Amino acid sequence: MASTATNTRTPLRLIKLRQAAVYLNYSPSQLRVLVQQGQIPYLPGKGQNGAWRFDIRDLDAFIEREKKQM
């Protein structure tokens, strides 16, 4: 019997700091400043040195808020 599973990949929703910085075309340090200013939310990692994670939808919302028109 043939399998009904497909080879489609689920897109990532949570990405790491460096990936998020690349997505926004910012440096990681610029992204950290935006987080510290409360402009972009993040999910803290586990433990004291856990890596931050970013929801791609929050990054998209930030882009939409930052758009300027002439």
N, C-alpha and C positions, 0 to 999 in steps of 0.2 A: 504494500500500500504506500502511496506517495505521501510525503510529508506536506502539511499545509503551511508550515512555517515559511516566512519570507526572509530575505537577506537585508531588509531595510534596517538601517541603524537609527536608533533614537538619538536625536541631537542632545548634546549636553546642555543642561540648564544651569548647573553650578560649575564655575571655572575658578582656577587659582588666580592669585594676584598678577603674576606676570602675563598670563593669558588675557586677563581683563584689561591690563594696561595696553597690550598689543591691540586688542579689540577697539579700544578708545583712541589709539594712536598717541598715548601718553607714556611717560616713563613710569616705572613702578613708584618712584618717590613722588611724582605728581599725583598719582592715584591715591597714595597714602594720605597726602594733604587733603584731597577731596573727601576722603573718609573721615578724617579728623575734623573737618569743617561741617560734617553732617550732610554733605551733598549727595553722597552715595552710600547706601546701606551695605553691610557685609554680614556674613555669618562667621563667627569665630570658630577656629578649629578646636579640637580637644586638647586639653593640657595647656600648660603655660606658654609653650612655643608652637601651638597649633597654627597651621596655615590658614589664612583668611580665605573664604570662598565668596564668590559674587554671583548673584542671580543675573543671568543674561538679560532678563526682562527689566531689571533695575538699571542696567547699563543702557538699554535702549531708551528707557524713560528719561535718563539723564541727557542723552543725545537730543531727544525731542525738546526738552526744556532749554537746552543751550542753543538751539537753532536761532539765528538772527535773520531778520529780513530788512531790506533797504526800503 
